[in-house]
Amino acid sequence: MDTHPALLRMINTQADAIERLAQADLSGPVERLSGARRIILVGTGTSAHAAELGALMLADAGLDARWASAAHFARWAAPLRPGDAVIVITHTAKTAIARRCPEQTLPAGLPLGS
């Protein structure tokens, strides 16, 4: 079975990505999320799996965390409310749905970080 070259590159860089994340300064994201009453993680495909796992880990830490597929969030999610934080997980940020998710945070008056 042939593996797509781009997929193979992504797979081969996962260990390095985890190492970089383990050494990263996360004070900025932590500060942006510190006042959140509810955190919603959003993703598509394998990013949805990461969103689900991330929400479970945050909930295990005692936070009100949920996850949603990007398609569901972009079209049918309940309105965002003050105190919500949205984290959109995407490998490329090129899908129309991934681009639409942050657009929903702005009218709700929520901060948008990059």
C-alpha positions in Angstrom: 0.0 0.0 0.0 1.4 3.4 -1.0 1.3 6.1 1.6 0.7 9.7 0.3 4.0 11.6 0.6 2.4 14.5 2.5 0.8 12.2 5.0 4.1 10.3 5.4 5.9 13.6 6.1 3.3 14.5 8.7 3.6 11.2 10.4 7.4 11.4 10.4 7.3 14.8 12.1 5.0 14.0 14.9 7.7 13.1 17.4 9.5 16.4 16.8 6.2 18.3 17.1 5.5 16.7 20.5 9.0 17.6 21.6 8.6 21.2 20.5 5.3 21.5 22.3 6.8 20.0 25.5 9.4 22.8 25.5 7.1 25.6 24.3 6.2 28.6 26.4 2.5 28.2 26.9 2.0 31.3 29.1 0.2 33.2 26.4 -2.4 30.6 25.6 -2.8 29.8 29.3 -3.4 33.5 30.0 -6.0 33.8 27.2 -7.9 30.8 28.5 -7.6 31.6 32.3 -10.9 33.5 32.4 -12.9 31.1 30.3 -15.9 29.6 31.9 -16.3 27.1 29.1 -13.8 25.9 26.5 -14.9 24.5 23.2 -12.4 22.6 21.1 -13.3 22.3 17.4 -11.7 20.2 14.6 -12.3 18.2 11.4 -11.1 14.6 10.8 -8.0 13.8 12.8 -8.2 17.3 14.3 -11.7 16.4 15.6 -10.1 13.4 17.4 -7.6 15.8 18.9 -10.4 18.2 20.0 -12.3 15.3 21.6 -9.2 14.1 23.5 -8.3 17.7 24.5 -11.8 18.3 25.9 -11.6 15.1 27.9 -8.2 16.1 29.3 -9.4 19.6 30.2 -12.6 18.2 31.8 -10.4 15.7 33.7 -8.5 18.8 35.0 -11.8 20.2 36.3 -12.7 22.6 33.5 -16.0 22.8 31.6 -14.6 21.7 28.3 -16.5 20.3 25.2 -15.6 19.4 21.7 -17.4 19.7 18.4 -16.8 18.8 14.8 -16.0 21.9 12.7 -19.0 21.2 10.5 -21.3 21.0 13.4 -19.8 24.0 15.1 -19.9 26.1 11.9 -23.6 25.3 11.1 -25.5 24.2 14.1 -23.8 24.9 17.4 -25.6 26.8 20.1 -24.8 30.5 20.2 -21.5 31.3 22.0 -21.9 33.2 25.3 -19.7 35.5 27.3 -16.9 33.5 29.0 -16.6 31.0 26.2 -13.3 30.2 24.7 -13.0 28.4 21.3 -9.9 26.5 20.2 -10.0 25.6 16.5 -7.6 22.7 15.8 -6.5 22.4 12.2 -3.5 21.0 10.4 -3.6 23.4 7.5 -6.3 26.1 8.2 -7.3 25.8 4.6 -10.7 24.2 4.8 -13.7 26.5 4.5 -15.2 25.1 7.7 -12.0 25.7 9.7 -11.9 29.3 8.4 -15.6 29.8 9.3 -15.3 28.7 12.9 -13.2 31.7 14.1 -15.6 34.0 12.3 -18.3 33.0 14.8 -16.2 34.0 17.8 -16.0 37.7 16.7 -19.7 38.6 16.7 -20.0 36.9 20.1 -17.5 39.3 21.4 -15.0 36.6 22.2 -11.2 37.2 21.9 -9.6 35.5 18.9 -6.0 34.3 19.4 -3.7 32.9 16.8 
